[in-house]
Amino acid sequence: MKTATLMNSFNNANLQFLSGYMTNFLFIFIRSSIFVSFLPIIGGKELPGQFRIGLAFFIAILLAPAVKFEIREDSIPLIIIKEVLIALALGLTVRFVFMAINLAGQIISQTMGLSVAGIFNPEIGQDTLIGEIFGIMAMLYFLVTDAHHEIIFVFVKSFELLPAGQMNLAAVIPQVLAMGTKMFVLALKLGAPVVVGLTISNLLTGFLSKVAPQMNIFFIALPLNIFLGLLLIMLGIPVFEYVLNINFGDLKSEMMRIVLLARG
């Protein structure tokens, strides 16, 4: 009788442990899967979907024993919505920076007259050559500076500071919208050296067309703009690196700010 009682209590303890583990795992998997899908490189469409799902699954397995959730059955739908929203907010914090880099490439391509030379980018669809080059440079710099380690650290820390369902998202929405505004500012900063230089070049060729109207300025300005644009891009690489270094360094603090705002 004692042996049967001990076995029953042991089985009940195992069922309670597995039930708590699966609950933790599922809620962590919701947040991690959405966050991973927004990460550059790791969550990019260039990699197979099985890799992204597997990475989120692996993160959930590792964190499930260490994270504790207190969940009531009647609050599960609301908790799922909150988990999705906080994952979106953290993921968009990172994604906005790379969207700004791509936007800067499109602005430069438009100024150089290369916007018609489009290519297909699996991340955003139709893209420009300069935008693709800027994106590759940003991804390489992102990996070299170990910015992805800092991002993953903040994401793991979010489970400690923001247990499931215990978050105030009303204060997070204005912060995410403000980061969307900063995306355009960052794009202008990255594209400013080339845009300003080519604007001066266009003004000079415009004066030249007035002085010598018999000249076909179009056939002079187009190759000149391409040459000057490529030259300014190469000369502006230190500026590009400097701006990226600042923004990649701020990613950790921006994500932590969102976590603290959601914590209330």
N, C-alpha and C positions, 0 to 999 in steps of 0.2 A: 504493500500500500504506500509506504513511504517513497519507494522507488518510482511508482507511478505518479505520485504527487510531485516529486522533484522533476520528473520528465515533463509533466504538464506545465509546471511553472517555467521550466527552461524553454519549452516551445512557445509559450505565451510571450516570454521576454524576447525571443528571436523574432516573433511576428511583429511585436511593437517596434523593435529596432529596424526591421526591414520596412515597416510602414513609414516610420519617421525618415529613414534614409531615402526612400523613393519620393516622398513629398519634397524633401530638400532638393533632391536631384532634379525633379521636374521643374521646380521654380527657378533653380539656377540655370537649367538648360534653356529656359525661355529667354532669360536676360542675356546669357552668353551667346546664344545663336544669333540673336538680332544684332548684338554688338559686333560680333565677328564679321557679319555680313557687310558692315560699314567700314571695316578697317581697310586701309590701302594695302595692296600687295596680297596680304593674307586673305582678305575677303574679296579680292578682285575676281571678276568673271573669267580671267585667264586661267585660274585654277579650277579644277573640277568641283562641283557642288558637294561631292562626297568628302572632299578634304575639309571644306568649311564646316560641314555638319560633324565630321569626325573630331575636329578641333574643339568645337563647342561641347560635344559629348565628353571629350577627355577632360576639359576644364570642369564640367559639372561633376564628373566622377571624383576628381581630386578635391573639390571644395565641399561636396555633400557631407562628408563626416565632420567637417569643421564648422559648418554654418548651421545655425539653429533658427528655425522659423516657428512662430506661434500663430497658427492659422485656424480660423473658425470656418466651418463648412459653408455658412451663409455668406461669407465674405470672399470666397474664392474667385468669382468673376471680376470683382473690383480689384483684387490683388493682381490678377493676370493683366488687366488693363494698365495698372500702375507699373508693372514690371516691363511691359512693352514700351511704355512712354519713357521711362528712365533709361532704358537701353537705347532708344532712339535719340534721346538727348545727348547721351555720352558718345554715341557713334557719330552723330552729326557734328559734334565738336571737332572731331578729327577729319571728317569728310569735307567740311567747309574749306579747310586749308587747301586741300588738293583740288577742289572745285575752283578755288580762286586762282591757283596756278594754271589750270587749264584755261580759265577765262582770260588770264593775262596772255597766254599763247594765242588765243583767238583774236584778241585786240591787236596784237603785234602783226599777226598774219593779215588782218584787214588793212592795217596801215601800210604794210609792205606790198599789198596787192596779191598775196598768195592765198587768199581765202577760198579761191576756186579750186585750189589743189587740196581737196579734202581726202581723208582716209577714214577707214572704219576703225573705231575704238570700241572694243567690247564693253568697256565700262560706261561710256556715255553715248555711244552710237557714232554719228558723224563727227569727225574731229579734223583739225588742221595739222599740218606738218610741224609747225612751231609749237602748238599745244602738246603734240605727242613728244617732242624733244624735251620740252619743259617738264612734262609728267615723268619721263624716264629719269631725268636729272634729279627731280625731287624725290622719287622713290629710292634712288641710290643714296642720296644724302640722308634720307629718313633712316635707312638701314645702317649706314656708317656711323651716325651719331647715336645709335641705340635708342632712338625715340620710341620704338615699338615696345621696348622693355618698360619704359616709364608709363606708357599707356596701359599695358597689361597690369602693372602694379596698382595703378589707381583703380582699375576695374575690379580687381580682386579686393582692394580695400573698400570698395563701395558696398560689398556684402556685409562687412563689419559695421559700417556707419549707417547703412540703409537696409535693415531687415525687410523681408517681404511685407508689403502692405503698409509699412510705417514710414511713409514719405509724403511730403507736401509739394505737389507738382505745380501749384499755382505760382510759386515764385520762380520756377525754372523756365516757364514758357517765355517771359520777357528776355531772359538771358540768352536763350537759343535764338530768338528773333534778332537780338543785338549782334550775335555772332554772324548771322546771315548778312547784316549790314557791313560788318567788318570784312566779309568776303570780298565785296566790291572794292573796298579801300585797299586791301592787300593786292588785288589784281591790278589796280592802278599803280601801286608802288612798284610791282615787278615789271610792268610794261612801260613805266615812265621814261627810262633812258632811251629806249628805241622810239617811242612815240614822239617825244620831244625832239629828238634828233631828226627824224623823218619829217616832222612838221616844219622845222627850219629849212630842210632840203626842199620841201614842196613850195615854201614861200620864195626861195631863191629861184627855183625853176619857173615859178609864176612870173617873177620879175623879168626873167630871161625871155619868156614868151612875149612879154609886152615890148621888150627892147628889140627882139628879132622875131617878129611874127611869122616870117617865112620858114622858120625852123619847125620841124615836127617834134614838139616837146614830149609828146606821149612816148615815142620810141626812145627818147633819151631818159625820161623820168622813170619809166618802169624798171629797166635794168639797174639804173642808179639807186632806186629805192631798195631793190633786192640786195644789191651789194652793200649799201650802207646799213641796211637792217641786219644782215648777217655779221657785219663788222661790229656794230654796236652791241649785238647779242654776245659776241665773244668778249668784247671789252667790258660788258656789264655783268659777266659771270661773278666777279667778287661782290657786286651789289646784290645779285640774285642769292648768293650764298649767305650774305649777311642778313638779308631779310628772312630767309628760310630758317637760319639759326635762331633768330629771335622768336619766330612763330612756333617752331618745333619745341623750343625751350618753354614756351608759354602753354603748350598743350596740357602738360601735367597740372599746372595751376588752374587752367580753365576748367578742366574736368573735375578737379577737386572743389572748385567753387560751385559747380552745379550740384555735386554731392552734398555739400554743406548747406546750400540753399534748399535742396529737397529734404534735408534732415530737419530744417526749421530751427 
